[in-house]
Amino acid sequence: MKRLAGIFTSITFRLALTYTLIFGVSVGALFYYVYFSTTGFVVQQKEAAIEADVTGFQETFERSGVTGLIIAVNRRAGTGTNRDGIYLLVDSLGNTLAGNLHNWPRNAVADDIWINFTINDLRRAEPEIADVRAKQYVIPGGQQNYMLLVGRDVRDAREFRSRLLDSVQVGLAITLALGILGGFIFSRTIMRRIEAITRTCRSIMSGDLSQRVVVSRQHDELGQLSLSINAMLDQIERLMNGMRQVSDNVAHDLRTPLTRLRSRLESALRHMDDPNERETIEGAIADADSLLATFAALLRIARAEAGSARSFAKVDLNAIAEDVADMYSPLAEEKGLNFVTHFQPGVIARGDPNLIAQALANLLDNAIKYTQTGHVTVSLSQQDNRPVFVVADSGPGVPPAFRGKVLERLFRLEQSRTSPGSGLGLSLVAAVAKSHGLELMLDDNMPGLRVTMRFPAQQGVIVDQKTDGKAPKALPKPEPAPKVPADAAAA
């Protein structure tokens, strides 16, 4: 149903529908032009026949007088001569002299010398109701005048008009229906190919750079677009591989000298007796540690951003949460904070356990670091079949205008610039959230900051409150919770 709604809201269907409406209006205008032209022509034929009869009667009257006119009218009114003809000749008193009507019609609607009326007293073997359009004339006859009525039964013309109008409406309805059906088929065909491109792009966004768009027709516009996308992806993959190689080389080339430098400083510190010089060397060692931690954090962010869903496995989030909480609980107690945990057992998700643990560790590290008094709370629950991590504190919080900025690399608020750190902790959390498809939200905890990590909906995962932290039997055994690296907090 959702896919069907997507077709009806697609731009291809809207374009096809617009074209159908324009075409339908054009066809409708053409149909109605033919309708009015045809029906008008039929009426003109009837009126021309009436005019011809009137002309003939006038000539007969001029040649033979009233007697000849009566004979001519009765001849024309005969059933075998002109079945749809209506004729009536009356004297000045209204007495019928000739024709196939008993008397002058009373329900006539005058239109100049033309009249329209309905009659049911035709002088025929079987009574019939006739719709008549007629022309009336006054014929001067000396001592008295005569009235002549000449008309035609237009029932067949009106029936023709009705059928033609029905045909026009049916034809227009069929045209619109075929146009909408064609738009649906056209949109479905295009949407199928666009959906394939969209699925490939989503797989690539999740980190699988090996995916390529399937090209079924190379010579149409979508085929050319698919080829261009594939060429762009090849170039991106080459650049990413090059950057990864550069990162590996930099890691090897810089980490080793920094480690050696730190070792030499420690060696020099052991042989140093001057307090001032010892303080200087200890500061240099601290700077080296900061450089190493920053570099390690950048590498972890790069690995998180390049994480592939193909390497994800089912993990027990409860076990991860308990391990990370055990690691940071002493640090919170040392600062005199109230460290509160609420972990729902049996919550399973797909992902990289190390990256999930590092993200949660960074959130707890930030919460404890910037909370001077009060509490730090971490919870794990299942909401609408979606695992949810929430880390909340009672610290200074983050202003709403900066909640998007703090997720960027090396960004730090003014009040946190004097504290240790490199501004990469939340960047790693954002990278993990992106690679795992998590919904990351930063909200006001009044006071403090409340960070929510909401996992995608878990298919086929049923949470049992009585599992005591064990994975459901219907699922494969989840990956064990990883031990959080000692340098995770330094990020």
N, C-alpha and C positions, 0 to 999 in steps of 0.2 A: 504493500500500500504506500509506503514511504517512497519507493522507487517510482511508482506511478505518479505520485504528487510531484516528484522531482521532474518528471517529463513535462507535466502540464505547466510548471513554472520555469522551464528552460527557455533560453533565448531563441533556440531553433523553433520550438513550438510556437512561441509568441510571434516570430517572424512569419511562420507558415500560416498562423491564424490571421495575421494582419493581411497577408497576401490573399487569403481565402475571402476575407471580408471585402477587400477592394474588388476582387474578381466577382464576388457575389453581387455587389452593388452594380457593377458594370453589366453582368448578365441580367440582373433584375431590371435595370433600366432598358436593356435591349428587349427583354421579354415583354415588358409593359408597353414599349413603343410598338412592337408588333401587334400586341393585343388591341391597343386603341386604334391603330391604323386599320387592322383587319375588321374590327367591329364597325368602325366608322365607314369603311368601304361597303359593308353589307347594308348599312342603313342608307347610304347614298344610292345603292342599287335599288332598294325598295322605293325610295323617293323618286328616282328616275323613272321607274315603271309606272308610278302613280301619275307623274307629269305626262308621260306618253299617253296613258289612258285619257286624261283630261283633255289633251290636245285633240285626240281622236273624237271624243264626244263633242267638243266645240265645233269641229268641222262637220260632223253629222248633223248637229243642230242647225248650222248655217245652211246646209243643203236641203234637209228634209223636215226641219221644224221639230216640234215637240213629239209628234208621232214617230218620226224616225229615231229621235233620241231615246224614246221609251223602248223601241225595238232593240236598239244597240245596247242599252243598259241591261235589258233582260238577257240578251245573248251573252254578254260578258259575264253576267252573274250566274250562268249555268254551271252546274257542278262539274261537268266534263270539260269546260273551257278554261277556267282559271280558278283552281281550288282555293288559293289564298287571297283572291280578290274580294273586296268588300265594296258594294255599290248600293246607292240609294238615291232615288229621285222623288221629291215631294213637291206638292203645290204650295201656294202661299198659306193655306190653312193647315198644312202639315200632313195631308193625306198622301199615302204612299202610292206612287204611280208606277215605279219599277224598282228592281234591285232585289238583293237577298237579305235585306233587313226589314223588320216589321215597321219600325218607326225610327224617328231621329233619336240618336243616343242622348240620354240626359246626363250621364256622368262624364261627358267629354271635358278634357282639360285643354283649353285653347292655347295655342302657341302661334300667334299671328293667324294666318289662314290655315295652319296645320293644327289638327286636334289629335289627342290620344285618349282612348277609352277602351273599356272591357265590355264585351257583349256576349250574351249566351242565347240569343234568339235568332240565330241564322236560319234561313229557310232551307234546311237540308234534311235528309232522311233521319239523321241522328243529331240531336242537339249537341252543340259544342260551345265551349267558352273560347273566345278569341281575344287576343291583345292586338288592338288595331291602331295603326298610325294612318291618318287620312287627311285629305285636303278637301275643303268645302268651297263651293262657288255659288254665287247668285246668278241665275240665268234670266235675263229680262225676256218676257214673253208677251208684250203688248199690254193686255188688260190685267194680267197678273204675272208675278215673278215665280220662278221655280228655283228650288235649292237642290244642288247636286253634291253628293258625298262620294268620293272615290278614295279607297284605302287599301291597305294590305295587312293581312294577319302576320304579325312579326314574332309569333311564338317561336318559330324555328330559328330566327335571328337571335332572340334572347337566349334560347337554349344553347345555340352555338357560342354565344358570348360567355355563358356560364361555364360551359365545358372548356372553352379556351382559357378562361381565368383559372379554373382548377388546374389545368395542365401547366400554366405558367407558374402557379404556386408550388405544385409538386416538383416541377423542374428546378425551381430555385432552391427548394428544400433539399433535393438530391444533390445539387451542386454544392451547397454548404456542407452537407453531411460528408460527401466525398472529399471536400477540401479539408475538413477537420480530421477525417480518417487518414488522409495523405499526410497531414501535418504530424499526426501522432506517429505514423510509421517512419516518416523522415526524422522526427526528433528522436525516436527510439534508436534508429540506426546511428545517428550522430552521437547520442548520449552514450551508447555502448562503447564507442571508441574513445570518447572523452573520459568516461569512467576508468577505462584501462590506463589512460595517461595519468589520471588522478591517483589511482592506486599505486602506480609505479613511483610517482613523486612522493607519496606519503611513505612508501618503503624507504626511499632515499633519505627523506627527512628524519626517519627514525635511525639512520646510520648505515643502512645497507647500500653502499655506493656501487655495488655490483649489478643492481637492477637496471634494466633497460626497457624502453617502451617497445612493444611489439608493433612492427610495421607491416600491415597487411596490404596496403595499396600505396605504393611509393609515388605515384604520379598525381594524386589529388592533394588538396591543400593540407588536410590532416596528416597525410603521409609525409609531406615535406616538413610539417611541423614536428612530427615524431622523429624524423631523421635529424633535424636541427637540435632537438632536445637530447638525443642520444650523443650527438657530436659534442654538445656542451657538457654532458655528463662525463664523457671520456676525458675532456680537457680538465674538468674539475677533479676527477679521480687522479689524473696525472699530477695536478698541482697539490692535491692532498697527500699523495704518496711522497712527493718531493718535500712538502713541509714536514711530514712525519719523519722522513729521513734526516732533514735538517735538525729537527728537534732531538732525534736520537744522537746525532753527532754533537749537538750543543750540550746535551746531557752528559755525554761521555767526555767532551773536551773541557767543560766548565766544572762539572761536579768533582772530577778527580783533582784538579788544581786547588779548588776550594777546600776539599777534604784534606789535602796535603798541607795547605796553608794553616788550617785549623790545628792539625797535629803539630806542626812546628811551633805555633803559638803556645799550645799547651806544654810542649817540651821546654820552650823558653820560659814559660811561667814557673815551671818546677825549679828552674835554676835562678830565679830572680828573687832578690832579697829586698830591693828598694820598694817600699809600699806604693810610691807614686807610679813607678814603672809597672808594678804588678796590676794596678788599677787600669792603666792604659792598655795593657795586653788583655786583661779580662774584658774590657770594652770591645777590643778588636775581635775576640772570640765570640762575643755576643752578636756582633755585626755579621760575622761569618755564619753563625747559626741562623740568623735571620735571612741571609741570602739563600742558604741551603733550603730553609723551610719555604721561602717564597718560590724558589725554583721547583721544589717538589709539588707545591700546590698548583702551579701552572701546568705541570705535567699531568697531574691528576685531573684537572679541568679538561685538558685536551683529550685525555683518555675517556672521560665521561661524555664529552661531546661527540666523540667518534665511536661510542658504544653501539654495538649492533644487537638488535632484538634476537638475532639467531642464536646468540650465546646466552640468552636469558633462560632461567629455570625457575621452577616453583620453589619459593623460599618461605620459611616460617618467620613472619614479621614479628611475632611475639618473642621468639628467641633472640632476634636481633635487638629489639627494643630493650629486653632485659639485660643483655650484655653491655649495651651502650650506657644504660642507666646505672649499672653497677660500676662502670668506669668513672662516671661523672658525679655520682652521689657523694663520695668523700670530698671532692672539690667544693661542692655546694655546702656541705656541712662545715667545712673549714671556714667558709665565709659567713657562716651563721644564717644561711638561707634555709627555708623550709622546702625540701625537695619532695615533690608529690608525683607518684606514678599511678596510672590507671591503664592496665593492659588487658584487653579482651583476648582470651585464649583461642587458639585454633584459627587465627587469621592468616590466610595464605595469599600470596601474590606472585606474579612473574616478574623477574628482574635479576639484576646483578647484585648478589648479596653484599659484596664489598662496597660498591658504590652507594647502595642504600644505607649501609652502616656509616659510611663517611659523611653522607648528607645529614643524617640524624645527629651524628657526633658534632658536626659544625654548628647545627642549630642549638644544641645544648651548650656548647662552648660559648657561643655568643650570648645566650641568655644568662649564663652564670657570670660571664665576664662583665656585662654591663648592668647587672642587678646588684645594687649595694645592700638593700634591705628588702625583706618581703619573702617572696616564694618563686620557685620555678616549677612548672608543671609540664609533664609529658604524658600523653595518652595515646592509646591505639584502640580503634573501634572499627566496627563494620557498619556502614551506613548505606542503605539502598544497594547492598551487594558490592560496595566499594570500600576497600580498606582506607582508613584515614589516620594519619599521624597529626597530632596537634602539640606544639611546643609553645607555652605561654609563660610570661614572666611579669614582674611588677617593676621593671626598670624604667628608664626614660622613654622608651619606645622610639618609633620612627615617624616623623611628620608625614602626612599623606602625600605631600608633594615630592617626597624623596623615596617612596616605597618602591618605585620602579628603578630608581637610580642605584639603590643599594645592591641590586642584583648584578650590576655591571662590575667588571674587573677593576680592581685597585681604587674603587670609589669608597671614601670614608666620610662620615659626618664630622662636622667641626668638633663636637664634644668627644669624639672617639679618636682624634688624631694623636692625643697624648698617651693613649694606651697601646700596649703591644699588639702587633698584627699588621697584615699587609693589605687588607681590604679584599681578600679573595675567598673568605669563608662562604658568604652567601652566593658568590659567583659559582662555586662548586655545586651548591644546592640547586641553583637554577639550571646548571648543565645536566645534573642527574635527573631533574624533573623533566627537562626537554627530551632526553634520550629515552626515558621510561614512559613518556606520555602522561606525566602527572600534572594535576592542577595545583599550582602553587599560589597561595594567597597570603598576603600580609595585612593584618587588621589591627585595630586598636583594642587592647585588652583592658583599658581604663582602670588603672594605669598599666603601662607596659606595652609589649608587642605580642601579638598572637600570630603564629605562623602555622598554616595548615597545608599538609601535603595529601592530596586526594588521588588515590590510584584509580586506574580505569576499572570498569565493571568486570568482575571476575566471572567467567563463564563456567558453570558447573561446580562452583565452590559453595558448599553449605557449611555454615558456621555452627558448631555444636558447643554450647556452653559447658558441656561435661567432658570435653576432650582433654582437659587439663594440660593445654598447651601442645597437644599432639596433633599432627595433621590428620584429616579425615581418612578413613580406610579406603574410600573410593578413589582417592587421589594417589599419584605416585609419591613416594617419600620425598619431602622437600629437602633442598640443600641445607646443610647445617649452617647455623649462624656464624659468620666470620668474626674473627677477633679484630677489633678496631685497631688500625695501625697507631703506633704511638705518636706519629707526627700528624694525625688527622686534626687534632685540636689546634695545632700551630697554624693551620691554614686560615 
